[in-house]
Amino acid sequence: MDYDVIVMGGGHNALVTAAYAARAGYRVGVFERRHVIGGAVSTEELVPGYRFDYGGSAHILIRMTPVVQELELARFGLQYLELDPLFHCSDGDTPWFIHRSADRTAHELETLFPGQGDAYARFMRDWTPFARAVNDLFLSAPSPLEMGKMMRRSGGELGMQAQLARILRPYGDVAREYFTEERVRAPLTWMAAQSGPPPTEPLSAPFLLWHPLYHEGGVARPRGGSGGLTRALARAIEAYGGQVHLNAAVSRILVERGRATGVELADGSRFTARAVVSGTHVLATAGALPPEHVPEAARNVRVGNGFGMVLRLALKEQVRYRVHHEPASRVGLGLLIRDERQLARAYGDYLAGEPTRDPPLVAMSFSAVDDSLAPPGGEVLWLWAQYYPFQLARGTWAQRELEAREGILNAFEHFAPGTRDNIVGELVQTPQWLHDHMGLVHGNVMHLEMGFDQMFAFRPFMAASQYRWPGVRDLYLTGASTHPGGGIMGASGRNAARALLHSLSRRGWRRA
Ligand SMILES: Cc1cc2nc3c(=O)[nH]c(=O)nc-3n(C[C@H](O)[C@H](O)[C@H](O)COP(=O)(O)OP(=O)(O)OC[C@H]3O[C@@H](n4cnc5c(N)ncnc54)[C@H](O)[C@@H]3O)c2cc1C
């Protein structure tokens, strides 16, 4: 037996599971297809002197979990830099800020837009208990019992019935109920839109209603780039005796007499283990299994048609906003949206199979808080934009990438004119690029659509919701394809580790 536990894929969730298993004394081998560790949480110096993230950049939800403390990741090099303000919201003319302190945010809002600070404070009062309860729900395997407990705990002042009515609504409607000023509402709605579903989707309100969590846990950045998290996880695994293999694509999960016994790599080499954990996209797991072990439900998961893309820029000078508040504008996530129609139009373009020409943006210039990301005086600027279909009505992504890039740059020039002249290097991540390079099928950064039909016990599909593959013993699942879905959180990795370690120890496989 080569290992006790083999982990397929080196995304952050898989590494979290691997780290818990290695810390518990099991011999762990991680096999990652790419040349860098971390999947959608990785960083590389792509332009000399400039460090680019490949995927997620804002570390929010993971800090609401015990993962970082339990795995002692600070000891393995992880240093979180707190962002404050958390967000810079702007229509281009009237910026406002969401600070770590909700009271300060409400106070400033009230001065700028009378009535809206009070609305913000009321929103926080109404939804903080719910947001906390949702966070707790993320930290365990999904079950109707847990969901019932969540509803009971999330009471607040609204009362159960009023609360449930709002939870079932589209988040765009709930935002309108609370905020009369569009310049306040639009950025909050835009932030909620980043899970994928549009503001009109029924049952999507939780994407807005967990906003209070940003004030609870903050928004942070690992020093040296997002990959600081996954590098620390890899170091932890190795320190506990595990091994991390890069450029090691798994082509087959070996199944003998109904149990997973190891993996075969693309180069033909084989490794055996007592248990296999797959942290890849669920369709990659299905693709590596003998067809007779892939249930119909696994083939029918809803991947969607992509939704976002990123233009990553190396700039020779720092970003200068038209209406500038130095340094606050450059620190947090820039929720840059002219008005609500901009988001609606972008979604309309997407439905028609067209890359939008005028996207709302999330601007991230974290060199403002981390001088290791860019040379002195320079800046990294990442512009996340929506919406962009993977399958286009017209042409291919190779033909239309430049046009989409121009649309993003033009949209940003409204906020910070002259940025274009500062560019010294770039990476354009279209949905096709994310699909081809990151294993994010159809460019969906959440793996699967985050609609209610694929959340909680329905993710990735009902029979696999307990982090175990149905019908194949000793095959476990983690990653954004499982509960609680996409985002940098590690909760799936921790929940999967619990299922894995419970069953390994029950069988007396605990190592001395
Ligand atoms: C551009 C972008 C921006 C984002 N922004 C944010 C953000 O700011 N904040 C946030 O919270 N979230 C963000 N996200 C989402 C978040 O980063 C992801 O949902 C999350 O990191 C997924 O992690 P994971 O561990 O589940 O899986 P993944 O990161 O998808 O890891 C899967 C791993 O498996 C590997 N793999 C695939 N097939 C094989 C194989 N056959 N053999 C071996 N290895 C294989 C892949 O190479 C990959 O490393 C963003 C994502 C992207 C792409």
The ligand as an SDF file (V2000), in Angstrom:
LIG
                    3D

 53 58  0  0  0  0  0  0  0  0999 V2000
  -11.1640   33.8600  -11.5740 C   0  0  0  0  0  0  0  0  0  0  0  0
  -11.7700   33.4500  -10.2620 C   0  0  0  0  0  0  0  0  0  0  0  0
  -12.0570   34.4070   -9.2920 C   0  0  0  0  0  0  0  0  0  0  0  0
  -12.6310   34.0250   -8.0730 C   0  0  0  0  0  0  0  0  0  0  0  0
  -12.8070   34.9460   -7.0760 N   0  0  0  0  0  0  0  0  0  0  0  0
  -13.1350   34.5370   -5.8210 C   0  0  0  0  0  0  0  0  0  0  0  0
  -12.9870   35.3780   -4.7070 C   0  0  0  0  0  0  0  0  0  0  0  0
  -12.4850   36.5060   -4.8120 O   0  0  0  0  0  0  0  0  0  0  0  0
  -13.3790   34.9120   -3.4860 N   0  0  0  0  0  0  0  0  0  0  0  0
  -13.8560   33.6580   -3.3150 C   0  0  0  0  0  0  0  0  0  0  0  0
  -14.2100   33.2730   -2.1810 O   0  0  0  0  0  0  0  0  0  0  0  0
  -13.9320   32.8010   -4.3540 N   0  0  0  0  0  0  0  0  0  0  0  0
  -13.5510   33.2030   -5.5900 C   0  0  0  0  0  0  0  0  0  0  0  0
  -13.5340   32.3190   -6.6370 N   0  0  0  0  0  0  0  0  0  0  0  0
  -14.0610   30.9540   -6.4170 C   0  0  0  0  0  0  0  0  0  0  0  0
  -13.1000   30.0580   -5.6780 C   0  0  0  0  0  0  0  0  0  0  0  0
  -11.7680   30.4030   -5.9550 O   0  0  0  0  0  0  0  0  0  0  0  0
  -13.3500   28.5920   -6.0890 C   0  0  0  0  0  0  0  0  0  0  0  0
  -14.7320   28.2880   -6.0210 O   0  0  0  0  0  0  0  0  0  0  0  0
  -12.6140   27.6420   -5.1550 C   0  0  0  0  0  0  0  0  0  0  0  0
  -11.2720   28.0450   -4.9980 O   0  0  0  0  0  0  0  0  0  0  0  0
  -12.6780   26.2150   -5.6600 C   0  0  0  0  0  0  0  0  0  0  0  0
  -11.8100   25.4390   -4.8660 O   0  0  0  0  0  0  0  0  0  0  0  0
  -11.8350   23.8560   -4.8270 P   0  0  0  0  0  0  0  0  0  0  0  0
  -10.8480   23.3910   -3.8550 O   0  0  0  0  0  0  0  0  0  0  0  0
  -13.1970   23.4270   -4.5730 O   0  0  0  0  0  0  0  0  0  0  0  0
  -11.5190   23.3780   -6.2940 O   0  0  0  0  0  0  0  0  0  0  0  0
  -10.4960   23.8170   -7.4360 P   0  0  0  0  0  0  0  0  0  0  0  0
   -9.7440   25.0300   -7.0400 O   0  0  0  0  0  0  0  0  0  0  0  0
  -11.2940   23.8560   -8.6820 O   0  0  0  0  0  0  0  0  0  0  0  0
   -9.4480   22.6400   -7.4420 O   0  0  0  0  0  0  0  0  0  0  0  0
   -9.5640   21.4870   -8.2030 C   0  0  0  0  0  0  0  0  0  0  0  0
   -8.1510   21.0280   -8.5200 C   0  0  0  0  0  0  0  0  0  0  0  0
   -8.1850   19.7540   -9.1370 O   0  0  0  0  0  0  0  0  0  0  0  0
   -7.1790   19.7180  -10.1430 C   0  0  0  0  0  0  0  0  0  0  0  0
   -7.4960   18.6470  -11.0780 N   0  0  0  0  0  0  0  0  0  0  0  0
   -8.5140   18.6000  -11.9910 C   0  0  0  0  0  0  0  0  0  0  0  0
   -8.4940   17.4220  -12.6430 N   0  0  0  0  0  0  0  0  0  0  0  0
   -7.4510   16.7060  -12.1200 C   0  0  0  0  0  0  0  0  0  0  0  0
   -6.9400   15.4090  -12.3710 C   0  0  0  0  0  0  0  0  0  0  0  0
   -7.4670   14.6080  -13.2920 N   0  0  0  0  0  0  0  0  0  0  0  0
   -5.8640   14.9860  -11.6450 N   0  0  0  0  0  0  0  0  0  0  0  0
   -5.3110   15.7830  -10.6970 C   0  0  0  0  0  0  0  0  0  0  0  0
   -5.7670   17.0310  -10.4400 N   0  0  0  0  0  0  0  0  0  0  0  0
   -6.8280   17.4730  -11.1250 C   0  0  0  0  0  0  0  0  0  0  0  0
   -7.2500   21.1040  -10.7410 C   0  0  0  0  0  0  0  0  0  0  0  0
   -6.0690   21.4220  -11.4690 O   0  0  0  0  0  0  0  0  0  0  0  0
   -7.4250   21.9480   -9.4900 C   0  0  0  0  0  0  0  0  0  0  0  0
   -6.1810   22.2980   -8.9320 O   0  0  0  0  0  0  0  0  0  0  0  0
  -12.9370   32.6610   -7.8530 C   0  0  0  0  0  0  0  0  0  0  0  0
  -12.5990   31.7010   -8.8030 C   0  0  0  0  0  0  0  0  0  0  0  0
  -12.0080   32.0810   -9.9910 C   0  0  0  0  0  0  0  0  0  0  0  0
  -11.6060   31.0340  -10.9890 C   0  0  0  0  0  0  0  0  0  0  0  0
  1  2  1  0
  2  3  1  0
  2 52  2  0
  3  4  2  0
  4  5  1  0
  4 50  1  0
  5  6  2  0
  6  7  1  0
  6 13  1  0
  7  8  2  0
  7  9  1  0
  9 10  1  0
 10 11  2  0
 10 12  1  0
 12 13  2  0
 13 14  1  0
 14 15  1  0
 14 50  1  0
 15 16  1  0
 16 17  1  0
 16 18  1  0
 18 19  1  0
 18 20  1  0
 20 21  1  0
 20 22  1  0
 22 23  1  0
 23 24  1  0
 24 25  2  0
 24 26  1  0
 24 27  1  0
 27 28  1  0
 28 29  2  0
 28 30  1  0
 28 31  1  0
 31 32  1  0
 32 33  1  0
 33 34  1  0
 33 48  1  0
 34 35  1  0
 35 36  1  0
 35 46  1  0
 36 37  1  0
 36 45  1  0
 37 38  2  0
 38 39  1  0
 39 40  1  0
 39 45  2  0
 40 41  1  0
 40 42  2  0
 42 43  1  0
 43 44  2  0
 44 45  1  0
 46 47  1  0
 46 48  1  0
 48 49  1  0
 50 51  2  0
 51 52  1  0
 52 53  1  0
M  END
$$$$
